[in-house]
Amino acid sequence: AVVSTQSSGSSGINAEYGGPGGIKETKKGYKDSATKTQRMQYGRHIGDRATIQERSQVRDHREEKIDHIGLEESQAGEFDAEWQRKAGGLYRGEGGRQLPQGRGGRNNRPAIAHK
């Protein structure tokens, strides 16, 4: 069974999509126009292992970091391939969203808008 939760407010979004075998995708976003602050976090999980990418921008200062939970950085490519195999087709055919394909492409990670 596919589980999907989403919430959004005036300044942010939270979304989580999960399925069998401990597969989960998470997205969190925050934007504050007054302080010109933006943050986006995107995670892929298999059980207790995960890669979480976070991008932030405060005015003209940009940062990006990737955290690896339960795996070494050198295992990230293997983890992503496993995630793609296990998550393949998870949301297709159920009226839901389609998962991004591949790692590192322009369209598979949420981007922080730049001036």
C-alpha positions as CSV (number, residue, x, y, z in Angstrom):
1,A,0.0,0.0,0.0
2,V,1.2,3.5,-0.9
3,V,1.0,6.1,1.8
4,S,1.1,9.8,1.0
5,T,0.8,12.7,3.3
6,Q,1.1,16.4,2.4
7,S,0.7,19.6,4.2
8,S,1.4,23.2,3.3
9,G,1.1,26.5,5.0
10,S,1.8,30.1,4.1
11,S,5.5,29.6,4.3
12,G,6.3,26.0,3.7
13,I,5.4,22.5,2.5
14,N,5.9,19.0,3.9
15,A,5.3,15.8,1.8
16,E,6.0,12.2,2.5
17,Y,5.4,9.2,0.1
18,G,6.0,5.7,1.3
19,G,5.5,2.1,0.1
20,P,6.3,-1.5,0.8
21,G,9.8,-2.5,1.9
22,G,10.5,0.7,3.9
23,I,10.7,2.8,0.7
24,K,10.0,6.5,1.5
25,E,10.5,9.9,-0.2
26,T,10.3,13.1,1.8
27,K,10.2,16.8,0.8
28,K,10.3,19.8,3.0
29,G,10.4,23.4,2.0
30,Y,10.3,26.8,3.6
31,K,10.4,30.3,2.2
32,D,10.3,33.6,4.0
33,S,10.1,36.6,1.6
34,A,10.7,39.1,4.4
35,T,14.2,37.7,5.3
36,K,14.8,36.3,1.8
37,T,15.4,32.9,3.2
38,Q,14.6,29.6,1.4
39,R,15.3,26.0,2.4
40,M,14.5,22.8,0.6
41,Q,15.2,19.3,1.9
42,Y,14.7,16.1,-0.2
43,G,15.2,12.6,1.2
44,R,15.2,9.1,-0.1
45,H,14.8,6.3,2.5
46,I,15.0,2.5,2.6
47,G,14.3,1.4,6.1
48,D,16.8,3.0,8.4
49,R,19.2,4.1,5.6
50,A,18.7,7.4,3.8
51,T,20.3,10.2,1.7
52,I,19.0,13.6,2.5
53,Q,19.9,16.6,0.4
54,E,19.4,20.1,1.8
55,R,19.7,23.4,-0.1
56,S,19.4,26.8,1.5
57,Q,19.7,30.4,0.5
58,V,19.8,33.4,2.8
59,R,19.9,36.5,0.6
60,D,22.8,35.9,-1.7
61,H,24.5,33.2,0.4
62,R,23.8,29.6,-0.9
63,E,24.6,26.3,0.7
64,E,24.1,22.7,-0.2
65,K,24.8,19.6,1.8
66,I,24.0,15.9,1.6
67,D,23.7,13.7,4.7
68,H,24.0,9.9,4.5
69,I,22.2,8.1,7.3
70,G,23.1,4.4,7.9
71,L,25.6,4.3,5.0
72,E,28.9,5.8,3.9
73,E,29.2,8.5,1.3
74,S,31.0,5.9,-1.0
75,Q,27.8,3.8,-0.9
76,A,25.5,6.6,-2.1
77,G,25.5,5.5,-5.8
78,E,24.7,1.9,-4.8
79,F,22.0,3.1,-2.4
80,D,20.4,5.3,-5.1
81,A,20.3,2.4,-7.6
82,E,18.7,0.2,-5.0
83,W,16.2,2.9,-4.2
84,Q,15.3,3.3,-7.9
85,R,14.8,-0.5,-8.2
86,K,12.6,-0.8,-5.2
87,A,10.6,2.4,-5.8
88,G,10.2,1.8,-9.5
89,G,6.6,2.2,-10.5
90,L,5.5,2.8,-6.9
91,Y,3.3,5.7,-7.7
92,R,2.5,5.1,-11.4
93,G,-0.9,3.7,-12.3
94,E,-2.5,4.7,-9.0
95,G,-3.4,8.2,-10.0
96,G,-0.4,9.5,-8.1
97,R,2.8,11.3,-8.9
98,Q,5.7,9.9,-10.9
99,L,9.0,9.5,-9.2
100,P,12.1,11.4,-10.5
101,Q,14.5,9.2,-12.5
102,G,18.3,9.0,-11.8
103,R,20.6,10.9,-9.5
104,G,22.1,14.3,-10.1
105,G,19.9,15.4,-13.1
106,R,18.4,18.8,-13.2
107,N,14.8,17.6,-12.8
108,N,15.2,15.1,-10.0
109,R,16.1,17.3,-7.1
110,P,14.0,20.3,-6.0
111,A,15.9,23.6,-6.7
112,I,16.0,26.7,-4.8
113,A,15.0,29.6,-6.9
114,H,17.8,32.0,-7.7
115,K,17.5,35.7,-8.7
